[in-house]
Amino acid sequence: MPAKDLGTKYVCFKCSTKFYDMKKPDPLCPKCGADQRESPALKPPSEGRRSRLSSIPKVIEPIEPEAEPEAEESDEELGEFGEEEAEIPGEEDEEI
């Protein structure tokens, strides 16, 4: 047998009693009389205390990629290094 429409189901935040609001405008707990609209779960967090997750986000600026050298420039640089005289350790000019 289906249940009749009794309104919205609530669990009291003070005494944990389960009840329906019977479609009344004020959802009051029948056991302790607490107004369920004043539930601390429904209130926004206070400004004085911040949690780990609500910290100020850091702004990360994108890094611009450096211009890649062209293939011709790299070949010229390699050619310049090959023309230089290589110093061999141990064959230093010694003056006596």
A tleap script that builds the chain and sets N, CA, C and O, in Angstrom:
source leaprc.protein.ff14SB
mol = sequence {
  NMET PRO ALA LYS ASP LEU GLY THR LYS TYR
  VAL CYS PHE LYS CYS SER THR LYS PHE TYR
  ASP MET LYS LYS PRO ASP PRO LEU CYS PRO
  LYS CYS GLY ALA ASP GLN ARG GLU SER PRO
  ALA LEU LYS PRO PRO SER GLU GLY ARG ARG
  SER ARG LEU SER SER ILE PRO LYS VAL ILE
  GLU PRO ILE GLU PRO GLU ALA GLU PRO GLU
  ALA GLU GLU SER ASP GLU GLU LEU GLY GLU
  PHE GLY GLU GLU GLU ALA GLU ILE PRO GLY
  GLU GLU ASP GLU GLU CILE
}
set mol.1.N position { 0.839 -1.169 0.000 }
set mol.1.CA position { 0.000 0.000 0.000 }
set mol.1.C position { 0.888 1.237 0.000 }
set mol.1.O position { 1.703 1.395 0.909 }
set mol.2.N position { 0.759 2.119 -0.988 }
set mol.2.CA position { 1.619 3.306 -1.057 }
set mol.2.C position { 1.273 4.293 0.061 }
set mol.2.O position { 0.120 4.435 0.468 }
set mol.3.N position { 2.331 4.972 0.539 }
set mol.3.CA position { 2.146 5.966 1.592 }
set mol.3.C position { 1.509 7.216 1.002 }
set mol.3.O position { 1.747 7.565 -0.154 }
set mol.4.N position { 0.712 7.870 1.801 }
set mol.4.CA position { 0.086 9.119 1.365 }
set mol.4.C position { 1.150 10.208 1.365 }
set mol.4.O position { 2.171 10.099 2.044 }
set mol.5.N position { 0.897 11.252 0.597 }
set mol.5.CA position { 1.865 12.344 0.533 }
set mol.5.C position { 1.789 13.145 1.836 }
set mol.5.O position { 0.837 13.890 2.074 }
set mol.6.N position { 2.815 12.972 2.669 }
set mol.6.CA position { 2.844 13.616 3.984 }
set mol.6.C position { 3.716 14.864 3.998 }
set mol.6.O position { 3.876 15.498 5.041 }
set mol.7.N position { 4.270 15.212 2.870 }
set mol.7.CA position { 5.140 16.381 2.800 }
set mol.7.C position { 6.592 15.946 2.745 }
set mol.7.O position { 6.903 14.835 2.317 }
set mol.8.N position { 7.477 16.827 3.179 }
set mol.8.CA position { 8.918 16.583 3.135 }
set mol.8.C position { 9.364 15.873 4.399 }
set mol.8.O position { 8.947 16.217 5.505 }
set mol.9.N position { 10.223 14.871 4.218 }
set mol.9.CA position { 10.740 14.122 5.362 }
set mol.9.C position { 11.964 14.849 5.923 }
set mol.9.O position { 12.829 15.288 5.165 }
set mol.10.N position { 12.034 14.974 7.238 }
set mol.10.CA position { 13.143 15.627 7.931 }
set mol.10.C position { 13.711 14.704 8.998 }
set mol.10.O position { 13.036 13.799 9.488 }
set mol.11.N position { 14.975 14.956 9.346 }
set mol.11.CA position { 15.607 14.373 10.528 }
set mol.11.C position { 16.058 15.561 11.348 }
set mol.11.O position { 16.872 16.364 10.892 }
set mol.12.N position { 15.532 15.678 12.558 }
set mol.12.CA position { 15.809 16.846 13.399 }
set mol.12.C position { 17.298 16.938 13.699 }
set mol.12.O position { 17.924 15.944 14.067 }
set mol.13.N position { 17.868 18.138 13.542 }
set mol.13.CA position { 19.296 18.325 13.788 }
set mol.13.C position { 19.624 18.360 15.276 }
set mol.13.O position { 20.792 18.229 15.641 }
set mol.14.N position { 18.628 18.532 16.147 }
set mol.14.CA position { 18.881 18.555 17.591 }
set mol.14.C position { 18.682 17.187 18.243 }
set mol.14.O position { 19.553 16.706 18.968 }
set mol.15.N position { 17.517 16.558 17.978 }
set mol.15.CA position { 17.208 15.311 18.685 }
set mol.15.C position { 17.189 14.085 17.779 }
set mol.15.O position { 16.921 12.984 18.261 }
set mol.16.N position { 17.461 14.233 16.493 }
set mol.16.CA position { 17.534 13.144 15.506 }
set mol.16.C position { 16.210 12.413 15.303 }
set mol.16.O position { 16.212 11.257 14.880 }
set mol.17.N position { 15.102 13.045 15.590 }
set mol.17.CA position { 13.786 12.448 15.366 }
set mol.17.C position { 13.424 12.580 13.893 }
set mol.17.O position { 13.596 13.641 13.293 }
set mol.18.N position { 12.921 11.492 13.318 }
set mol.18.CA position { 12.468 11.518 11.927 }
set mol.18.C position { 10.994 11.912 11.913 }
set mol.18.O position { 10.189 11.387 12.682 }
set mol.19.N position { 10.657 12.847 11.022 }
set mol.19.CA position { 9.265 13.291 10.930 }
set mol.19.C position { 9.004 13.901 9.565 }
set mol.19.O position { 9.937 14.245 8.839 }
set mol.20.N position { 7.727 14.032 9.220 }
set mol.20.CA position { 7.279 14.715 8.007 }
set mol.20.C position { 6.714 16.070 8.405 }
set mol.20.O position { 6.188 16.221 9.508 }
set mol.21.N position { 6.816 17.056 7.522 }
set mol.21.CA position { 6.321 18.390 7.855 }
set mol.21.C position { 4.822 18.546 7.635 }
set mol.21.O position { 4.261 19.598 7.942 }
set mol.22.N position { 4.166 17.515 7.109 }
set mol.22.CA position { 2.713 17.506 6.878 }
set mol.22.C position { 2.270 18.695 6.008 }
set mol.22.O position { 1.145 19.181 6.129 }
set mol.23.N position { 3.172 19.149 5.133 }
set mol.23.CA position { 2.946 20.250 4.188 }
set mol.23.C position { 2.659 21.581 4.893 }
set mol.23.O position { 1.987 22.452 4.342 }
set mol.24.N position { 3.170 21.724 6.098 }
set mol.24.CA position { 3.019 22.980 6.825 }
set mol.24.C position { 4.146 23.924 6.414 }
set mol.24.O position { 5.202 23.451 5.995 }
set mol.25.N position { 3.962 25.245 6.519 }
set mol.25.CA position { 5.001 26.190 6.103 }
set mol.25.C position { 6.229 26.190 7.022 }
set mol.25.O position { 7.336 26.483 6.569 }
set mol.26.N position { 6.044 25.865 8.306 }
set mol.26.CA position { 7.181 25.840 9.238 }
set mol.26.C position { 7.511 24.391 9.605 }
set mol.26.O position { 6.713 23.726 10.267 }
set mol.27.N position { 8.689 23.891 9.179 }
set mol.27.CA position { 9.052 22.517 9.543 }
set mol.27.C position { 9.563 22.454 10.991 }
set mol.27.O position { 10.759 22.604 11.240 }
set mol.28.N position { 8.641 22.231 11.943 }
set mol.28.CA position { 9.000 22.167 13.356 }
set mol.28.C position { 9.032 20.720 13.807 }
set mol.28.O position { 8.158 19.929 13.451 }
set mol.29.N position { 10.042 20.377 14.592 }
set mol.29.CA position { 10.166 19.033 15.133 }
set mol.29.C position { 9.040 18.807 16.149 }
set mol.29.O position { 8.851 19.640 17.036 }
set mol.30.N position { 8.285 17.698 16.044 }
set mol.30.CA position { 7.197 17.462 16.994 }
set mol.30.C position { 7.694 17.087 18.390 }
set mol.30.O position { 6.943 17.205 19.359 }
set mol.31.N position { 8.929 16.642 18.510 }
set mol.31.CA position { 9.442 16.208 19.803 }
set mol.31.C position { 10.077 17.363 20.590 }
set mol.31.O position { 9.748 17.567 21.759 }
set mol.32.N position { 10.995 18.130 19.949 }
set mol.32.CA position { 11.696 19.194 20.672 }
set mol.32.C position { 11.299 20.593 20.212 }
set mol.32.O position { 11.647 21.566 20.880 }
set mol.33.N position { 10.590 20.730 19.109 }
set mol.33.CA position { 10.113 22.026 18.649 }
set mol.33.C position { 11.141 22.847 17.869 }
set mol.33.O position { 10.910 24.032 17.633 }
set mol.34.N position { 12.265 22.255 17.463 }
set mol.34.CA position { 13.308 22.977 16.727 }
set mol.34.C position { 12.864 23.254 15.294 }
set mol.34.O position { 12.332 22.375 14.615 }
set mol.35.N position { 13.088 24.480 14.847 }
set mol.35.CA position { 12.783 24.850 13.472 }
set mol.35.C position { 13.908 24.332 12.587 }
set mol.35.O position { 15.069 24.688 12.787 }
set mol.36.N position { 13.574 23.501 11.618 }
set mol.36.CA position { 14.581 22.843 10.790 }
set mol.36.C position { 15.222 23.793 9.782 }
set mol.36.O position { 16.232 23.439 9.173 }
set mol.37.N position { 14.679 24.960 9.595 }
set mol.37.CA position { 15.305 25.950 8.719 }
set mol.37.C position { 16.512 26.597 9.379 }
set mol.37.O position { 17.309 27.245 8.701 }
set mol.38.N position { 16.663 26.430 10.709 }
set mol.38.CA position { 17.798 26.982 11.447 }
set mol.38.C position { 18.931 25.964 11.606 }
set mol.38.O position { 19.831 26.163 12.422 }
set mol.39.N position { 18.892 24.912 10.857 }
set mol.39.CA position { 19.899 23.852 10.946 }
set mol.39.C position { 21.286 24.396 10.623 }
set mol.39.O position { 21.441 25.141 9.655 }
set mol.40.N position { 22.318 24.034 11.431 }
set mol.40.CA position { 23.673 24.518 11.142 }
set mol.40.C position { 24.222 23.972 9.823 }
set mol.40.O position { 25.146 24.557 9.258 }
set mol.41.N position { 23.682 22.881 9.331 }
set mol.41.CA position { 24.135 22.337 8.048 }
set mol.41.C position { 23.705 23.220 6.886 }
set mol.41.O position { 24.323 23.182 5.822 }
set mol.42.N position { 22.653 24.014 7.073 }
set mol.42.CA position { 22.153 24.876 6.007 }
set mol.42.C position { 22.796 26.247 6.001 }
set mol.42.O position { 22.662 26.983 5.024 }
set mol.43.N position { 23.493 26.607 7.073 }
set mol.43.CA position { 24.103 27.933 7.173 }
set mol.43.C position { 25.438 27.963 6.440 }
set mol.43.O position { 26.170 26.974 6.458 }
set mol.44.N position { 25.769 29.092 5.791 }
set mol.44.CA position { 27.077 29.210 5.131 }
set mol.44.C position { 28.179 29.278 6.189 }
set mol.44.O position { 27.925 29.731 7.305 }
set mol.45.N position { 29.397 28.837 5.862 }
set mol.45.CA position { 30.504 28.885 6.825 }
set mol.45.C position { 30.845 30.319 7.205 }
set mol.45.O position { 30.704 31.239 6.400 }
set mol.46.N position { 31.294 30.494 8.438 }
set mol.46.CA position { 31.635 31.832 8.911 }
set mol.46.C position { 32.892 32.338 8.211 }
set mol.46.O position { 33.717 31.546 7.756 }
set mol.47.N position { 33.034 33.655 8.127 }
set mol.47.CA position { 34.155 34.288 7.434 }
set mol.47.C position { 35.450 34.206 8.239 }
set mol.47.O position { 36.535 34.255 7.660 }
set mol.48.N position { 35.353 34.083 9.571 }
set mol.48.CA position { 36.541 34.112 10.418 }
set mol.48.C position { 37.411 32.877 10.294 }
set mol.48.O position { 38.614 32.944 10.547 }
set mol.49.N position { 36.836 31.769 9.916 }
set mol.49.CA position { 37.594 30.523 9.869 }
set mol.49.C position { 37.555 29.947 8.468 }
set mol.49.O position { 36.490 29.813 7.864 }
set mol.50.N position { 38.734 29.609 7.959 }
set mol.50.CA position { 38.817 29.013 6.627 }
set mol.50.C position { 39.316 27.587 6.747 }
set mol.50.O position { 40.176 27.298 7.579 }
set mol.51.N position { 38.802 26.718 5.949 }
set mol.51.CA position { 39.269 25.341 5.940 }
set mol.51.C position { 40.408 25.193 4.935 }
set mol.51.O position { 40.775 26.137 4.237 }
set mol.52.N position { 40.940 24.012 4.887 }
set mol.52.CA position { 42.029 23.725 3.964 }
set mol.52.C position { 41.613 23.973 2.521 }
set mol.52.O position { 42.386 24.506 1.725 }
set mol.53.N position { 40.410 23.589 2.197 }
set mol.53.CA position { 39.965 23.651 0.814 }
set mol.53.C position { 39.545 25.043 0.367 }
set mol.53.O position { 39.471 25.303 -0.834 }
set mol.54.N position { 39.270 25.937 1.299 }
set mol.54.CA position { 38.820 27.267 0.901 }
set mol.54.C position { 39.947 28.300 0.936 }
set mol.54.O position { 39.686 29.495 1.072 }
set mol.55.N position { 41.174 27.856 0.817 }
set mol.55.CA position { 42.280 28.801 0.807 }
set mol.55.C position { 42.262 29.613 -0.490 }
set mol.55.O position { 41.607 29.240 -1.464 }
set mol.56.N position { 42.977 30.702 -0.483 }
set mol.56.CA position { 43.016 31.588 -1.637 }
set mol.56.C position { 43.791 30.890 -2.759 }
set mol.56.O position { 44.920 30.451 -2.542 }
set mol.57.N position { 43.204 30.783 -3.949 }
set mol.57.CA position { 43.896 30.100 -5.036 }
set mol.57.C position { 45.092 30.912 -5.522 }
set mol.57.O position { 45.043 32.141 -5.581 }
set mol.58.N position { 46.143 30.218 -5.862 }
set mol.58.CA position { 47.337 30.879 -6.384 }
set mol.58.C position { 47.195 31.043 -7.889 }
set mol.58.O position { 46.720 30.141 -8.578 }
set mol.59.N position { 47.606 32.192 -8.390 }
set mol.59.CA position { 47.546 32.465 -9.817 }
set mol.59.C position { 48.872 32.047 -10.429 }
set mol.59.O position { 49.934 32.544 -10.054 }
set mol.60.N position { 48.792 31.139 -11.363 }
set mol.60.CA position { 49.994 30.657 -12.045 }
set mol.60.C position { 49.994 31.250 -13.441 }
set mol.60.O position { 49.084 31.022 -14.238 }
set mol.61.N position { 51.041 32.021 -13.715 }
set mol.61.CA position { 51.135 32.651 -15.027 }
set mol.61.C position { 51.761 31.672 -16.012 }
set mol.61.O position { 52.709 30.971 -15.659 }
set mol.62.N position { 51.254 31.610 -17.230 }
set mol.62.CA position { 51.822 30.680 -18.209 }
set mol.62.C position { 53.223 31.127 -18.629 }
set mol.62.O position { 53.502 32.318 -18.760 }
set mol.63.N position { 54.074 30.159 -18.830 }
set mol.63.CA position { 55.444 30.427 -19.265 }
set mol.63.C position { 55.455 30.437 -20.790 }
set mol.63.O position { 54.981 29.504 -21.438 }
set mol.64.N position { 56.002 31.507 -21.343 }
set mol.64.CA position { 56.065 31.597 -22.798 }
set mol.64.C position { 57.226 30.736 -23.294 }
set mol.64.O position { 58.337 30.838 -22.775 }
set mol.65.N position { 56.980 29.897 -24.287 }
set mol.65.CA position { 58.062 29.047 -24.795 }
set mol.65.C position { 59.119 29.893 -25.506 }
set mol.65.O position { 58.804 30.862 -26.198 }
set mol.66.N position { 60.355 29.510 -25.321 }
set mol.66.CA position { 61.445 30.232 -25.984 }
set mol.66.C position { 61.435 29.894 -27.470 }
set mol.66.O position { 61.032 28.801 -27.867 }
set mol.67.N position { 61.876 30.834 -28.273 }
set mol.67.CA position { 61.915 30.606 -29.714 }
set mol.67.C position { 62.975 29.552 -30.010 }
set mol.67.O position { 64.117 29.654 -29.562 }
set mol.68.N position { 62.579 28.551 -30.765 }
set mol.68.CA position { 63.508 27.488 -31.110 }
set mol.68.C position { 64.474 27.994 -32.183 }
set mol.68.O position { 64.058 28.659 -33.131 }
set mol.69.N position { 65.758 27.680 -32.034 }
set mol.69.CA position { 66.712 28.108 -33.070 }
set mol.69.C position { 66.442 27.370 -34.371 }
set mol.69.O position { 66.031 26.209 -34.380 }
set mol.70.N position { 66.685 28.074 -35.461 }
set mol.70.CA position { 66.482 27.453 -36.762 }
set mol.70.C position { 67.601 26.460 -37.034 }
set mol.70.O position { 68.663 26.537 -36.416 }
set mol.71.N position { 67.378 25.544 -37.937 }
set mol.71.CA position { 68.347 24.494 -38.229 }
set mol.71.C position { 69.646 25.085 -38.798 }
set mol.71.O position { 70.724 24.566 -38.510 }
set mol.72.N position { 69.568 26.156 -39.598 }
set mol.72.CA position { 70.754 26.757 -40.202 }
set mol.72.C position { 71.670 27.347 -39.132 }
set mol.72.O position { 72.891 27.224 -39.232 }
set mol.73.N position { 71.105 27.980 -38.122 }
set mol.73.CA position { 71.917 28.588 -37.073 }
set mol.73.C position { 72.671 27.532 -36.287 }
set mol.73.O position { 73.838 27.725 -35.947 }
set mol.74.N position { 72.017 26.422 -35.995 }
set mol.74.CA position { 72.685 25.386 -35.211 }
set mol.74.C position { 73.814 24.750 -36.018 }
set mol.74.O position { 74.836 24.386 -35.438 }
set mol.75.N position { 73.665 24.603 -37.349 }
set mol.75.CA position { 74.742 24.047 -38.166 }
set mol.75.C position { 75.942 24.997 -38.186 }
set mol.75.O position { 77.086 24.545 -38.134 }
set mol.76.N position { 75.695 26.293 -38.259 }
set mol.76.CA position { 76.787 27.253 -38.278 }
set mol.76.C position { 77.544 27.232 -36.955 }
set mol.76.O position { 78.773 27.294 -36.939 }
set mol.77.N position { 76.819 27.145 -35.852 }
set mol.77.CA position { 77.469 27.113 -34.550 }
set mol.77.C position { 78.334 25.870 -34.412 }
set mol.77.O position { 79.431 25.938 -33.858 }
set mol.78.N position { 77.857 24.742 -34.905 }
set mol.78.CA position { 78.646 23.518 -34.822 }
set mol.78.C position { 79.894 23.623 -35.692 }
set mol.78.O position { 80.953 23.119 -35.318 }
set mol.79.N position { 79.781 24.268 -36.840 }
set mol.79.CA position { 80.938 24.432 -37.720 }
set mol.79.C position { 82.003 25.300 -37.078 }
set mol.79.O position { 83.192 25.037 -37.258 }
set mol.80.N position { 81.621 26.308 -36.347 }
set mol.80.CA position { 82.581 27.187 -35.688 }
set mol.80.C position { 83.368 26.445 -34.626 }
set mol.80.O position { 84.565 26.684 -34.463 }
set mol.81.N position { 82.735 25.575 -33.925 }
set mol.81.CA position { 83.431 24.830 -32.877 }
set mol.81.C position { 84.440 23.852 -33.465 }
set mol.81.O position { 85.489 23.606 -32.869 }
set mol.82.N position { 84.132 23.301 -34.618 }
set mol.82.CA position { 85.047 22.333 -35.231 }
set mol.82.C position { 86.319 23.000 -35.751 }
set mol.82.O position { 87.352 22.334 -35.830 }
set mol.83.N position { 86.290 24.298 -36.114 }
set mol.83.CA position { 87.443 24.982 -36.662 }
set mol.83.C position { 88.417 25.445 -35.591 }
set mol.83.O position { 89.579 25.710 -35.899 }
set mol.84.N position { 87.984 25.549 -34.358 }
set mol.84.CA position { 88.879 26.011 -33.299 }
set mol.84.C position { 89.918 24.939 -32.987 }
set mol.84.O position { 89.673 23.743 -33.144 }
set mol.85.N position { 91.059 25.393 -32.551 }
set mol.85.CA position { 92.097 24.437 -32.190 }
set mol.85.C position { 91.778 23.855 -30.825 }
set mol.85.O position { 91.439 24.571 -29.882 }
set mol.86.N position { 91.895 22.563 -30.747 }
set mol.86.CA position { 91.617 21.888 -29.493 }
set mol.86.C position { 92.883 21.870 -28.657 }
set mol.86.O position { 93.960 21.558 -29.166 }
set mol.87.N position { 92.763 22.199 -27.388 }
set mol.87.CA position { 93.910 22.147 -26.494 }
set mol.87.C position { 94.011 20.754 -25.907 }
set mol.87.O position { 93.031 20.204 -25.405 }
set mol.88.N position { 95.179 20.203 -25.972 }
set mol.88.CA position { 95.386 18.872 -25.420 }
set mol.88.C position { 96.066 19.035 -24.076 }
set mol.88.O position { 97.121 19.662 -23.991 }
set mol.89.N position { 95.484 18.484 -23.027 }
set mol.89.CA position { 96.135 18.610 -21.723 }
set mol.89.C position { 97.445 17.819 -21.698 }
set mol.89.O position { 97.507 16.708 -22.226 }
set mol.90.N position { 98.453 18.364 -21.111 }
set mol.90.CA position { 99.768 17.718 -21.054 }
set mol.90.C position { 100.733 18.268 -22.091 }
set mol.90.O position { 101.944 18.152 -21.904 }
set mol.91.N position { 100.257 18.851 -23.157 }
set mol.91.CA position { 101.127 19.429 -24.181 }
set mol.91.C position { 101.098 20.949 -24.053 }
set mol.91.O position { 100.743 21.648 -25.002 }
set mol.92.N position { 101.455 21.439 -22.928 }
set mol.92.CA position { 101.501 22.870 -22.712 }
set mol.92.C position { 102.915 23.369 -23.036 }
set mol.92.O position { 103.893 22.640 -22.872 }
set mol.93.N position { 103.003 24.594 -23.489 }
set mol.93.CA position { 104.303 25.176 -23.759 }
set mol.93.C position { 104.945 25.519 -22.425 }
set mol.93.O position { 104.446 26.352 -21.668 }
set mol.94.N position { 106.046 24.868 -22.161 }
set mol.94.CA position { 106.735 25.120 -20.900 }
set mol.94.C position { 107.955 25.973 -21.177 }
set mol.94.O position { 108.746 25.663 -22.067 }
set mol.95.N position { 108.109 27.042 -20.422 }
set mol.95.CA position { 109.287 27.889 -20.563 }
set mol.95.C position { 110.220 27.557 -19.420 }
set mol.95.O position { 109.821 27.565 -18.255 }
set mol.96.N position { 111.459 27.265 -19.757 }
set mol.96.CA position { 112.454 26.929 -18.747 }
set mol.96.C position { 113.427 28.045 -18.545 }
set mol.96.O position { 114.338 27.929 -17.725 }
savepdb mol mol.pdb
quit
